Amino acid sequence: MNTDMFVAVEATEERYRALTHQPTGIPFDESGRSRWPADAFTFRLRNEGSIRILDGAADKPAVATTSPAPKTKEG
């Protein structure tokens, strides 16, 4: 996972501090803040209002980049 694609997040209510990022398992600290990957899970929780993104840098989940398949004789 690319560490450049993390965003600062904060739980919007006390009850959400028990959440952990899935699948990484990264929890909130005692102040209710953390750094989570800028992925679909994080943005879904933001859209639901469970967390807020503090960085403001990322508006969409990071898209995984893949390298193209190697060419074969057939093309």
C-alpha positions as CSV (number, residue, x, y, z in Angstrom):
1,M,0.0,0.0,0.0
2,N,1.3,3.4,-1.0
3,T,1.7,5.5,2.2
4,D,1.3,8.7,0.1
5,M,-2.4,7.8,-0.2
6,F,-3.3,8.2,3.4
7,V,-5.6,11.0,4.8
8,A,-6.1,12.3,8.3
9,V,-9.5,11.3,9.6
10,E,-11.5,12.1,12.8
11,A,-14.6,10.3,14.2
12,T,-17.6,12.6,14.2
13,E,-19.1,11.2,17.4
14,E,-17.8,9.3,20.4
15,R,-19.5,6.1,19.4
16,Y,-17.6,6.0,16.1
17,R,-14.2,5.9,17.9
18,A,-14.5,2.1,18.2
19,L,-14.3,1.8,14.4
20,T,-11.2,0.5,12.7
21,H,-10.2,0.8,9.1
22,Q,-11.0,-2.3,7.2
23,P,-9.0,-4.3,6.0
24,T,-5.9,-2.7,7.7
25,G,-7.3,-2.6,11.2
26,I,-5.9,0.9,11.9
27,P,-7.8,2.3,14.9
28,F,-8.4,5.9,16.1
29,D,-6.2,7.3,18.8
30,E,-7.4,8.6,22.1
31,S,-8.4,11.9,20.6
32,G,-10.5,10.2,17.9
33,R,-8.1,10.8,15.1
34,S,-6.1,8.6,12.8
35,R,-4.5,8.3,9.3
36,W,-6.3,5.9,7.1
37,P,-5.8,4.9,3.4
38,A,-7.7,7.1,1.0
39,D,-9.8,4.2,-0.2
40,A,-13.4,3.3,-0.8
41,F,-14.0,2.2,2.8
42,T,-12.8,5.6,4.2
43,F,-14.8,7.6,1.7
44,R,-17.9,5.5,2.4
45,L,-17.7,6.2,6.1
46,R,-17.2,9.9,5.3
47,N,-20.3,9.9,3.1
48,E,-22.3,8.2,5.9
49,G,-21.1,10.9,8.3
50,S,-19.2,8.5,10.7
51,I,-15.9,10.3,10.0
52,R,-14.6,13.5,8.6
53,I,-11.5,13.9,6.5
54,L,-9.2,16.5,7.9
55,D,-6.6,16.8,5.1
56,G,-9.1,18.0,2.5
57,A,-6.6,16.9,-0.1
58,A,-8.4,13.8,-1.4
59,D,-12.0,13.9,-2.7
60,K,-12.1,10.4,-4.2
61,P,-10.7,7.0,-3.3
62,A,-7.3,6.2,-4.6
63,V,-7.4,4.0,-7.7
64,A,-5.1,1.0,-7.6
65,T,-2.7,1.1,-10.6
66,T,-1.8,-2.0,-12.3
67,S,0.8,-2.6,-15.0
68,P,-0.4,-3.8,-18.3
69,A,-0.1,-7.5,-19.2
70,P,3.1,-8.4,-21.1
71,K,2.7,-8.6,-24.9
72,T,2.7,-12.1,-26.5
73,K,3.7,-13.1,-30.0
74,E,0.0,-12.9,-30.9
75,G,-0.1,-9.3,-29.7
